[in-house]
Amino acid sequence: MSQTVLVTGGAGFIGSALIRHLMNNTNNHVVNVDKLTYAGDTEGLEVFANNPRYHFERADIADMAEMSRIFSEYRPLHVMHLAAESHVDRSISGPGVFVHTNIVGTYTMLEAARAYWQDLPANIKDQFRFLHISTDEVYGHLGLEGYFSEETPYKPSSPYSASKASSDHLVRAWQRTFALPTLVTNCSNNYGPWQFPEKLIPVVINNALQARPIPIYGEGSNVRDWLYVDDHVRALCTVINTGRVGETYIIGGKGERTNLQVAYAICDALTELAPNPKIGNYRNLITFVKDRAGHDFRYAIDASKIETELKWKPQETFETGLKSTVKWYIENQEWCGRLVQKLKDHKA
Ligand SMILES: NC(=O)c1ccc[n+]([C@@H]2O[C@H](COP(=O)([O-])OP(=O)(O)OC[C@H]3O[C@@H](n4cnc5c(N)ncnc54)[C@H](O)[C@@H]3O)[C@@H](O)[C@H]2O)c1
């Protein structure tokens, strides 16, 4: 049966991958609610522009009147809430917008959803789900040992992770207090095609392709647990369709690597896929830069709950996912150039 899924932040990196998945693999109607901030780009969704199952609403998730209108107009069965300010460095230079979107925006989504859900007929009310997509950064950071799990206490370090932690608490409170059928996922760092060229993996690829220095924070020893975006998308669909209401599922790709290992892997893939005699070994472009303030040392995920309870597991290894990502960026340098220019215009 066809149903409607409301996706917030669908013009972002993960949201647009989710919408491509929903449009290509289900017969759902999809409503994309996105403000189109500097991070939003709809080029990866242009193929659906004339599809009657795809609907785009440019709106701010913190605008209650707009969110209420969108709920009553489209009557979604599922909400997948991804809209956020998502870049840690930006949260250090300008935290205000993180509070607005990640906290006030999530509160607004919850209130608009609750008002709509309360009046649904009983059989539909039971099927309604609100999935909040969050980050493992809410748990702070690890030393060399151990893993984050659903039981790890919250200890966010940056304004970004603190704002996401606040939004997670709001979502759980709306479930406990008002019985709104919510679920929360916390995942590790995503990578893949269409990622905004200010995040680590696209920065390394693009700088290397343009023979520019590849900036690596500190000594490059910080560890992230990399998750291929399409594996994340499959996990989100699994959770919203089969997860238990009120539960949290943490998602990881078994891809623990130091930032320096990531940079080396990209340089080696580029040497194979885009050899450049003028550069020789791409690794020579790596330049160590002053570390980020409050830089978390290591994130690593124990995803056994979603793996055993919901039977999800990643399909890509870091090697296979990285290779397709590098290929995609080589073939889409024009898109990257356009987004980098947009970023410069935005700053000007
Ligand atoms: N990228 C990752 O590695 C990662 C890891 C863990 C969790 N997450 C979470 O996943 C979600 C999506 O991340 P992403 O990397 O795709 O982010 P992104 O920055 O690429 O996209 C965010 C999208 O939200 C939109 N947006 C921002 N403010 C808005 C507002 N006020 N109203 C409506 N739309 C607004 C932007 O226009 C953009 O399209 C976020 O909630 C993020 O916290 C991301």
PDBQT file of the ligand as one rigid body, heavy atoms in Angstrom, charges set to zero:
ROOT
HETATM    1  N1  LIG A 401      26.888  13.313   7.975  1.00  0.00    +0.000 N 
HETATM    2  C1  LIG A 401      27.194  12.523   9.005  1.00  0.00    +0.000 C 
HETATM    3  O1  LIG A 401      28.266  11.917   9.038  1.00  0.00    +0.000 OA
HETATM    4  C2  LIG A 401      26.220  12.338  10.151  1.00  0.00    +0.000 A 
HETATM    5  C3  LIG A 401      26.561  11.462  11.171  1.00  0.00    +0.000 A 
HETATM    6  C4  LIG A 401      25.649  11.280  12.221  1.00  0.00    +0.000 A 
HETATM    7  C5  LIG A 401      24.434  11.931  12.222  1.00  0.00    +0.000 A 
HETATM    8  N2  LIG A 401      24.144  12.799  11.220  1.00  0.00    +0.000 N 
HETATM    9  C6  LIG A 401      22.844  13.495  11.271  1.00  0.00    +0.000 C 
HETATM   10  O2  LIG A 401      22.141  13.177  10.081  1.00  0.00    +0.000 OA
HETATM   11  C7  LIG A 401      21.359  14.291   9.657  1.00  0.00    +0.000 C 
HETATM   12  C8  LIG A 401      21.691  14.654   8.229  1.00  0.00    +0.000 C 
HETATM   13  O3  LIG A 401      23.085  14.932   8.123  1.00  0.00    +0.000 OA
HETATM   14  P1  LIG A 401      23.727  15.404   6.739  1.00  0.00    +0.000 P 
HETATM   15  O4  LIG A 401      25.161  15.094   6.790  1.00  0.00    +0.000 OA
HETATM   16  O5  LIG A 401      22.893  14.909   5.613  1.00  0.00    +0.000 OA
HETATM   17  O6  LIG A 401      23.542  16.977   6.863  1.00  0.00    +0.000 OA
HETATM   18  P2  LIG A 401      23.655  18.101   5.752  1.00  0.00    +0.000 P 
HETATM   19  O7  LIG A 401      24.291  19.271   6.421  1.00  0.00    +0.000 OA
HETATM   20  O8  LIG A 401      24.277  17.565   4.517  1.00  0.00    +0.000 OA
HETATM   21  O9  LIG A 401      22.138  18.435   5.385  1.00  0.00    +0.000 OA
HETATM   22  C9  LIG A 401      21.284  19.095   6.269  1.00  0.00    +0.000 C 
HETATM   23  C10 LIG A 401      20.066  19.563   5.474  1.00  0.00    +0.000 C 
HETATM   24  O10 LIG A 401      19.165  20.199   6.412  1.00  0.00    +0.000 OA
HETATM   25  C11 LIG A 401      18.678  21.407   5.815  1.00  0.00    +0.000 C 
HETATM   26  N3  LIG A 401      18.355  22.361   6.891  1.00  0.00    +0.000 N 
HETATM   27  C12 LIG A 401      19.229  22.977   7.734  1.00  0.00    +0.000 A 
HETATM   28  N4  LIG A 401      18.562  23.795   8.561  1.00  0.00    +0.000 NA
HETATM   29  C13 LIG A 401      17.234  23.674   8.253  1.00  0.00    +0.000 A 
HETATM   30  C14 LIG A 401      16.035  24.252   8.769  1.00  0.00    +0.000 A 
HETATM   31  N5  LIG A 401      16.075  25.138   9.783  1.00  0.00    +0.000 N 
HETATM   32  N6  LIG A 401      14.860  23.893   8.224  1.00  0.00    +0.000 NA
HETATM   33  C15 LIG A 401      14.807  22.991   7.188  1.00  0.00    +0.000 A 
HETATM   34  N7  LIG A 401      15.912  22.444   6.654  1.00  0.00    +0.000 NA
HETATM   35  C16 LIG A 401      17.107  22.771   7.179  1.00  0.00    +0.000 A 
HETATM   36  C17 LIG A 401      19.824  21.889   4.936  1.00  0.00    +0.000 C 
HETATM   37  O11 LIG A 401      19.365  22.766   3.911  1.00  0.00    +0.000 OA
HETATM   38  C18 LIG A 401      20.381  20.578   4.386  1.00  0.00    +0.000 C 
HETATM   39  O12 LIG A 401      19.724  20.220   3.182  1.00  0.00    +0.000 OA
HETATM   40  C19 LIG A 401      21.647  15.416  10.660  1.00  0.00    +0.000 C 
HETATM   41  O13 LIG A 401      20.603  15.449  11.589  1.00  0.00    +0.000 OA
HETATM   42  C20 LIG A 401      22.953  15.002  11.310  1.00  0.00    +0.000 C 
HETATM   43  O14 LIG A 401      23.039  15.490  12.638  1.00  0.00    +0.000 OA
HETATM   44  C21 LIG A 401      25.009  13.022  10.182  1.00  0.00    +0.000 A 
ENDROOT
TORSDOF 0
